[in-house]
Amino acid sequence: MFKGSIVAIVTPFKEGKVDEEAYRELIEFQIENGTSAIVPCGTTGESATLDMKEHARVIDIAVEAVNKRIPVIAGTGGNSTSEAIELTGHAKKVGADGTLQVTPYYNKPTQEGLYQHFKAIAEAVPLPQVLYNVPGRTGLNMLPETVARLAGLPEVVALKEASGNLAQMAEIVKLAGDNITLLSGDDNVTLPVLSLGGKGVVSVVANIVPKDTAELVSAWEEGNVERAKELFYRLFPLCQAMFYETNPIPVKTSLALMGKIGGEMRLPLVPMAPANLEKLKKALQDYGLI
């Protein structure tokens, strides 16, 4: 259902508020350059700093701007099951095509707790779910056995796997098979994940180079392994640059340097340290983006 280059899109701010005009322009930039789907309100979209009204509004804008040209997978997860259900209900009401559901963070549920959390959301709001496993941020790893169990729910259609553990991803493919679509949750391992049976990437770097990220996945799908490798290794230094500091600091800074947004972030995120900023500028210059 969801595959290809899926952008985890940033949320631009201006004077403390969501910059709706810039956001719509970013969405057009993505669609024009071959992006397969838009994920508003993910980690890269600074969902943790959006209040409920803003969160809903950002999803509204994405659905309106995309206008069914490509899928919108709304980030509606949370560490509270009831809050995730509320946000997911709104996403369904306004016409999102699916939701991104992060494993609950901070409260660190058991594997059974994870299953019951996602099951409760699916039962309350029947809408396709992309599960999101990102242990580096949540302090919790969703095990392959749990993913395979969740894949038995009709609403659970894909997994954004950002553990970086390729052996774990192989185990997921082995256990869940065609019941779930594996998506890379880290640009740095997109090619290896594709080789394991993954069908795409939920990408940070696609915010600034959507065309090349889309072509990488397309080349692999078409069996053009050499072209996919060429694109992956060209993108690799840029992918690494997106994590010189905490995401989305580098990618928002990059978009600002490219003249696409103002680059404003919300505390506790702060502007890049001068040394890292210079490194980022060099990476963007080397790629021909500035």
C-alpha positions in Angstrom: 0.0 0.0 0.0 2.8 2.4 1.0 6.2 2.2 -0.7 8.8 4.2 -2.5 10.4 7.5 -1.3 8.2 8.7 1.5 9.2 12.1 3.0 9.0 12.7 6.7 8.4 16.4 6.0 9.5 19.2 8.2 7.1 21.7 9.8 8.2 25.2 9.0 7.6 27.9 11.6 7.5 31.7 11.4 7.5 33.9 14.5 6.4 31.0 16.6 3.6 29.8 14.4 3.2 27.2 11.7 4.2 28.8 8.4 1.3 27.5 6.3 2.4 29.1 3.1 5.9 27.6 3.2 4.5 24.3 4.2 2.3 24.1 1.2 5.3 25.1 -1.0 7.3 22.3 0.5 4.6 19.8 -0.3 4.5 21.0 -4.0 8.2 20.6 -4.2 7.9 17.0 -3.0 5.1 16.0 -5.4 6.8 17.7 -8.4 10.0 15.7 -7.7 8.5 12.2 -7.5 7.9 11.6 -3.8 5.6 8.7 -3.2 3.9 9.9 0.0 3.9 12.6 2.6 4.3 12.1 6.4 3.3 15.2 8.3 3.8 15.4 12.1 6.6 12.8 12.4 9.8 13.2 14.3 11.2 15.4 11.5 8.0 17.4 11.7 8.7 18.3 15.3 5.5 16.7 16.4 6.7 16.7 20.0 6.5 20.5 20.1 3.1 20.8 18.4 0.0 21.3 20.6 -3.1 19.3 19.7 -4.6 22.1 17.7 -1.5 22.7 15.7 -1.0 19.0 15.2 -4.5 18.7 13.7 -4.0 21.8 11.6 -0.7 20.5 10.1 -2.4 17.3 9.1 -5.3 19.3 7.6 -3.0 21.4 5.5 -1.2 18.3 4.2 -4.4 16.6 3.2 -5.7 19.8 1.5 -2.5 20.5 -0.3 -1.8 17.0 -1.5 -5.4 16.7 -2.7 -5.2 12.9 -3.2 -2.3 13.1 -5.6 -0.2 10.9 -3.4 -0.9 9.3 0.0 -0.8 11.3 3.2 0.4 9.2 6.2 -0.3 11.3 9.2 1.9 11.1 12.3 -0.7 10.5 15.0 1.2 8.3 17.5 2.0 9.1 21.1 2.9 7.6 24.5 -0.8 7.8 25.5 -3.1 5.4 23.7 -6.1 7.7 24.2 -4.3 10.6 22.7 -3.1 8.6 19.7 -6.7 7.5 19.1 -7.9 11.1 19.3 -5.3 12.3 16.8 -5.9 9.3 14.5 -9.6 9.9 14.6 -9.0 13.4 13.3 -6.7 12.2 10.6 -9.3 9.8 9.4 -12.0 12.4 9.5 -10.1 14.9 7.3 -9.1 12.3 4.7 -5.6 11.0 5.5 -4.7 7.8 3.8 -2.9 6.2 6.7 -1.2 7.0 10.0 2.3 6.7 11.4 2.2 5.2 14.8 5.4 5.4 16.9 6.0 3.0 19.7 5.1 4.8 23.0 8.1 6.6 24.4 9.2 7.2 27.9 6.7 4.9 29.6 8.4 1.9 27.9 5.6 -0.7 27.7 6.2 -4.4 27.4 5.9 -6.2 24.1 2.3 -7.2 25.1 1.6 -3.5 25.9 2.8 -2.6 22.4 0.5 -5.1 20.9 -2.5 -3.9 22.9 -1.7 -0.2 22.2 -1.6 -0.6 18.4 -4.6 -3.0 18.5 -6.7 -0.5 20.5 -5.9 2.3 17.9 -6.8 0.0 15.0 -10.1 -1.0 16.6 -11.1 2.5 17.6 -10.1 4.1 14.2 -9.9 1.6 11.2 -7.2 3.3 9.1 -4.0 1.8 7.7 -1.2 2.0 10.2 2.5 2.3 9.6 4.2 1.2 12.8 7.3 3.1 13.7 10.2 1.5 15.6 12.9 4.0 16.7 14.6 2.7 19.8 17.2 5.5 19.8 14.5 8.0 20.6 11.9 6.0 22.5 14.2 3.8 24.6 12.2 0.8 23.5 12.7 -1.8 20.8 9.7 -3.5 19.2 10.8 -7.1 18.6 10.2 -9.0 15.3 7.8 -11.4 17.0 5.6 -8.5 18.0 5.7 -7.0 14.5 4.7 -10.4 13.1 1.8 -10.6 15.5 0.7 -7.1 14.7 0.9 -7.8 11.0 -2.1 -10.1 11.5 -4.3 -7.0 12.1 -5.8 -5.8 8.8 -5.0 -2.1 9.7 -1.3 -2.7 10.2 0.2 -2.5 6.7 3.8 -1.4 7.1 6.7 -0.8 9.4 9.1 2.1 9.5 12.1 0.3 11.0 14.7 2.7 12.4 16.6 0.5 14.8 19.5 0.3 12.3 19.6 -3.5 13.1 19.7 -5.2 9.7 19.6 -8.7 11.3 16.4 -7.7 13.1 14.9 -6.4 9.9 15.7 -9.7 8.2 14.0 -11.5 11.0 10.9 -9.3 10.5 10.8 -10.2 6.8 11.2 -13.9 7.7 8.4 -13.9 10.3 5.9 -11.5 8.8 6.5 -12.1 5.1 4.0 -10.3 2.8 1.8 -9.5 5.7 3.6 -6.2 6.3 5.7 -3.8 4.2 9.2 -3.1 5.5 10.3 0.5 5.1 13.7 1.9 6.0 13.5 4.4 8.8 17.1 5.6 8.2 18.4 7.1 5.0 21.9 5.7 5.8 20.7 2.1 5.3 18.1 2.5 2.6 20.0 0.3 0.1 20.7 -2.5 2.5 17.0 -2.5 3.6 15.9 -2.7 0.0 18.2 -5.7 -0.5 16.5 -7.4 2.5 13.1 -7.0 0.9 12.2 -3.5 2.0 9.9 -1.5 -0.3 11.1 2.0 0.4 12.2 4.6 2.9 10.6 7.2 5.2 13.2 9.7 4.5 14.7 12.8 6.1 17.1 13.6 3.2 14.2 13.6 0.7 13.2 17.0 2.2 16.1 18.5 0.3 16.8 16.0 -2.5 13.4 14.4 -3.2 14.1 13.5 -6.9 17.3 11.6 -6.2 15.8 9.7 -3.2 12.8 8.7 -5.3 15.1 7.6 -8.2 17.1 5.5 -5.8 14.1 3.4 -4.8 12.8 3.3 -8.4 16.1 2.1 -9.7 16.1 -0.8 -7.3 12.5 -1.7 -8.0 13.3 -1.8 -11.7 16.2 -4.1 -11.1 18.9 -1.5 -12.0 21.1 -2.4 -9.0 24.1 -0.5 -10.3 22.2 2.7 -10.7 20.7 2.3 -7.2 24.2 1.8 -5.8 25.5 4.9 -7.6 22.7 7.0 -6.2 23.0 5.6 -2.7 26.7 6.3 -2.5 26.2 9.8 -3.9 23.5 10.5 -1.3 25.4 8.9 1.6 27.5 11.9 2.7 24.3 14.1 2.6 22.4 11.5 4.6 25.2 11.5 7.2 25.1 15.3 7.3 21.4 15.3 8.2 22.5 13.8 11.6 25.5 16.1 12.4 23.1 17.2 15.2 19.7 16.0 16.3 17.1 15.7 13.5 15.5 17.9 12.3 18.1 20.6 13.1 20.3 19.9 10.1 17.6 19.3 7.6 15.7 22.5 8.6 18.9 24.4 8.5 19.6 23.0 5.0 16.2 24.0 3.7 16.8 27.5 5.1 20.2 27.7 3.3 18.4 26.6 0.1 15.9 29.5 0.6 12.9 27.3 1.1 12.0 28.0 4.7 13.1 30.4 7.5 14.8 27.6 9.5 13.0 28.4 12.8 12.8 25.6 15.3 11.2 25.3 18.7 12.9 24.9 22.0 14.4 22.6 23.2 15.9 22.5 19.6 18.4 25.2 18.9 20.4 26.4 15.9 23.4 24.4 14.9 26.8 24.9 16.5 29.1 27.0 14.3 31.5 24.1 13.5 28.7 21.7 12.6 27.1 24.5 10.5 30.2 24.8 8.4 30.4 21.1 7.9 26.8 21.1 6.8 27.4 23.9 4.3 30.3 22.0 2.8 28.1 18.9 2.4 25.4 20.9 0.7 28.0 22.7 -1.5 29.6 19.4 -2.5 26.2 18.1 -3.6 25.4 21.3 -5.5 22.5 22.4 -3.4 23.9 25.8 -2.4 
